[in-house]
Amino acid sequence: MHELPITQRLLEMVLEVARKHGNQRVRVVHLVIGEMTGYVDEAVQFYFDILSRGTLAEGARLRIHREPGQARCLSCGHTFPVAPPLPLGCPQCKSPRLEITGGDACRLEAVELDDTP
Protein backbone atom coordinates (compact mmCIF):
# COMPACT_ATOMS: atom_id res chain seq x y z
CA MET A 1 0.00 0.00 0.00
CA HIS A 2 2.96 2.36 0.52
CA GLU A 3 3.40 2.31 -3.28
CA LEU A 4 0.24 4.42 -3.74
CA PRO A 5 1.64 7.86 -2.71
CA ILE A 6 4.88 7.39 -4.66
CA THR A 7 2.91 6.30 -7.73
CA GLN A 8 0.63 9.33 -7.44
CA ARG A 9 3.68 11.62 -7.42
CA LEU A 10 5.23 9.68 -10.30
CA LEU A 11 2.10 10.15 -12.40
CA GLU A 12 2.08 13.90 -11.63
CA MET A 13 5.66 14.20 -12.89
CA VAL A 14 4.96 12.12 -16.00
CA LEU A 15 1.89 14.19 -16.89
CA GLU A 16 3.88 17.40 -16.40
CA VAL A 17 6.41 16.14 -18.97
CA ALA A 18 3.60 15.24 -21.39
CA ARG A 19 1.99 18.70 -21.03
CA LYS A 20 5.33 20.49 -21.55
CA HIS A 21 5.68 18.63 -24.84
CA GLY A 22 2.33 19.65 -26.31
CA ASN A 23 0.06 17.18 -24.53
CA GLN A 24 1.64 14.15 -26.17
CA ARG A 25 0.55 10.70 -25.04
CA VAL A 26 2.94 8.78 -22.81
CA ARG A 27 4.15 5.46 -24.20
CA VAL A 28 6.83 4.31 -21.73
CA VAL A 29 7.96 5.46 -18.30
CA HIS A 30 11.47 4.50 -17.18
CA LEU A 31 11.95 4.21 -13.41
CA VAL A 32 14.78 3.30 -11.11
CA ILE A 33 13.64 1.70 -7.86
CA GLY A 34 16.13 0.79 -5.15
CA GLU A 35 15.99 -2.64 -3.57
CA MET A 36 15.92 -1.04 -0.13
CA THR A 37 12.72 0.94 -0.77
CA GLY A 38 10.51 -2.08 -0.26
CA TYR A 39 8.45 -1.07 -3.30
CA VAL A 40 6.98 -3.96 -5.27
CA ASP A 41 7.12 -3.51 -9.06
CA GLU A 42 3.72 -5.10 -9.62
CA ALA A 43 2.09 -2.82 -7.05
CA VAL A 44 3.57 0.30 -8.68
CA GLN A 45 2.30 -0.87 -12.08
CA PHE A 46 -1.14 -1.71 -10.60
CA TYR A 47 -1.57 1.74 -9.05
CA PHE A 48 -0.17 3.47 -12.14
CA ASP A 49 -2.71 1.66 -14.35
CA ILE A 50 -5.58 2.73 -12.11
CA LEU A 51 -4.45 6.31 -11.51
CA SER A 52 -3.60 7.01 -15.15
CA ARG A 53 -7.05 6.11 -16.52
CA GLY A 54 -8.40 8.98 -18.58
CA THR A 55 -5.05 10.80 -18.68
CA LEU A 56 -2.29 11.20 -21.27
CA ALA A 57 -0.49 8.33 -19.52
CA GLU A 58 -3.29 5.78 -19.81
CA GLY A 59 -1.89 2.54 -21.22
CA ALA A 60 1.74 3.55 -20.72
CA ARG A 61 4.18 0.81 -19.83
CA LEU A 62 6.48 1.08 -16.86
CA ARG A 63 10.03 -0.13 -17.36
CA ILE A 64 11.55 -0.59 -13.95
CA HIS A 65 15.27 -0.94 -13.35
CA ARG A 66 16.21 -2.24 -9.91
CA GLU A 67 19.10 -0.56 -8.14
CA PRO A 68 20.94 -2.85 -5.70
CA GLY A 69 21.25 -1.97 -2.04
CA GLN A 70 24.57 -0.87 -0.61
CA ALA A 71 25.69 -0.18 2.94
CA ARG A 72 28.75 1.25 4.65
CA CYS A 73 29.99 0.40 8.09
CA LEU A 74 30.39 3.55 10.17
CA SER A 75 33.01 1.83 12.31
CA CYS A 76 35.46 0.38 9.80
CA GLY A 77 34.33 1.98 6.51
CA HIS A 78 33.71 -1.34 4.74
CA THR A 79 31.10 -1.09 1.95
CA PHE A 80 29.04 -4.09 0.94
CA PRO A 81 25.84 -5.07 -0.89
CA VAL A 82 22.67 -5.43 1.16
CA ALA A 83 19.08 -6.48 0.66
CA PRO A 84 16.14 -6.50 3.04
CA PRO A 85 16.24 -7.54 5.79
CA LEU A 86 19.38 -5.66 6.78
CA PRO A 87 22.18 -7.63 8.41
CA LEU A 88 22.66 -7.15 12.13
CA GLY A 89 26.23 -6.03 11.64
CA CYS A 90 29.12 -5.40 9.28
CA PRO A 91 30.37 -8.60 7.66
CA GLN A 92 33.95 -7.42 8.25
CA CYS A 93 34.01 -6.08 11.83
CA LYS A 94 30.52 -7.07 13.10
CA SER A 95 29.68 -3.48 14.15
CA PRO A 96 25.94 -2.71 14.12
CA ARG A 97 26.66 0.88 12.99
CA LEU A 98 25.56 0.69 9.35
CA GLU A 99 24.51 3.37 6.89
CA ILE A 100 22.51 2.68 3.71
CA THR A 101 24.42 4.30 0.82
CA GLY A 102 22.58 2.94 -2.21
CA GLY A 103 19.38 1.35 -3.37
CA ASP A 104 17.10 3.50 -1.21
CA ALA A 105 15.77 5.83 -3.91
CA CYS A 106 12.97 5.84 -6.42
CA ARG A 107 13.39 8.15 -9.38
CA LEU A 108 11.96 8.92 -12.77
CA GLU A 109 14.68 8.34 -15.40
CA ALA A 110 12.88 9.10 -18.67
CA VAL A 111 9.50 9.42 -20.33
CA GLU A 112 8.91 8.25 -23.89
CA LEU A 113 6.15 10.18 -25.63
CA ASP A 114 4.13 9.31 -28.71
CA ASP A 115 5.04 11.97 -31.24
CA THR A 116 2.67 10.74 -33.95
CA PRO A 117 -0.13 13.16 -34.84
C-alpha positions in Angstrom: 0.0 0.0 0.0 3.0 2.4 0.5 3.4 2.3 -3.3 0.2 4.4 -3.7 1.6 7.9 -2.7 4.9 7.4 -4.7 2.9 6.3 -7.7 0.6 9.3 -7.4 3.7 11.6 -7.4 5.2 9.7 -10.3 2.1 10.2 -12.4 2.1 13.9 -11.6 5.7 14.2 -12.9 5.0 12.1 -16.0 1.9 14.2 -16.9 3.9 17.4 -16.4 6.4 16.1 -19.0 3.6 15.2 -21.4 2.0 18.7 -21.0 5.3 20.5 -21.5 5.7 18.6 -24.8 2.3 19.6 -26.3 0.1 17.2 -24.5 1.6 14.1 -26.2 0.6 10.7 -25.0 2.9 8.8 -22.8 4.2 5.5 -24.2 6.8 4.3 -21.7 8.0 5.5 -18.3 11.5 4.5 -17.2 12.0 4.2 -13.4 14.8 3.3 -11.1 13.6 1.7 -7.9 16.1 0.8 -5.2 16.0 -2.6 -3.6 15.9 -1.0 -0.1 12.7 0.9 -0.8 10.5 -2.1 -0.3 8.4 -1.1 -3.3 7.0 -4.0 -5.3 7.1 -3.5 -9.1 3.7 -5.1 -9.6 2.1 -2.8 -7.1 3.6 0.3 -8.7 2.3 -0.9 -12.1 -1.1 -1.7 -10.6 -1.6 1.7 -9.1 -0.2 3.5 -12.1 -2.7 1.7 -14.3 -5.6 2.7 -12.1 -4.4 6.3 -11.5 -3.6 7.0 -15.2 -7.0 6.1 -16.5 -8.4 9.0 -18.6 -5.0 10.8 -18.7 -2.3 11.2 -21.3 -0.5 8.3 -19.5 -3.3 5.8 -19.8 -1.9 2.5 -21.2 1.7 3.5 -20.7 4.2 0.8 -19.8 6.5 1.1 -16.9 10.0 -0.1 -17.4 11.5 -0.6 -13.9 15.3 -0.9 -13.4 16.2 -2.2 -9.9 19.1 -0.6 -8.1 20.9 -2.8 -5.7 21.3 -2.0 -2.0 24.6 -0.9 -0.6 25.7 -0.2 2.9 28.8 1.3 4.6 30.0 0.4 8.1 30.4 3.6 10.2 33.0 1.8 12.3 35.5 0.4 9.8 34.3 2.0 6.5 33.7 -1.3 4.7 31.1 -1.1 2.0 29.0 -4.1 0.9 25.8 -5.1 -0.9 22.7 -5.4 1.2 19.1 -6.5 0.7 16.1 -6.5 3.0 16.2 -7.5 5.8 19.4 -5.7 6.8 22.2 -7.6 8.4 22.7 -7.2 12.1 26.2 -6.0 11.6 29.1 -5.4 9.3 30.4 -8.6 7.7 33.9 -7.4 8.2 34.0 -6.1 11.8 30.5 -7.1 13.1 29.7 -3.5 14.1 25.9 -2.7 14.1 26.7 0.9 13.0 25.6 0.7 9.4 24.5 3.4 6.9 22.5 2.7 3.7 24.4 4.3 0.8 22.6 2.9 -2.2 19.4 1.4 -3.4 17.1 3.5 -1.2 15.8 5.8 -3.9 13.0 5.8 -6.4 13.4 8.2 -9.4 12.0 8.9 -12.8 14.7 8.3 -15.4 12.9 9.1 -18.7 9.5 9.4 -20.3 8.9 8.3 -23.9 6.2 10.2 -25.6 4.1 9.3 -28.7 5.0 12.0 -31.2 2.7 10.7 -34.0 -0.1 13.2 -34.8 
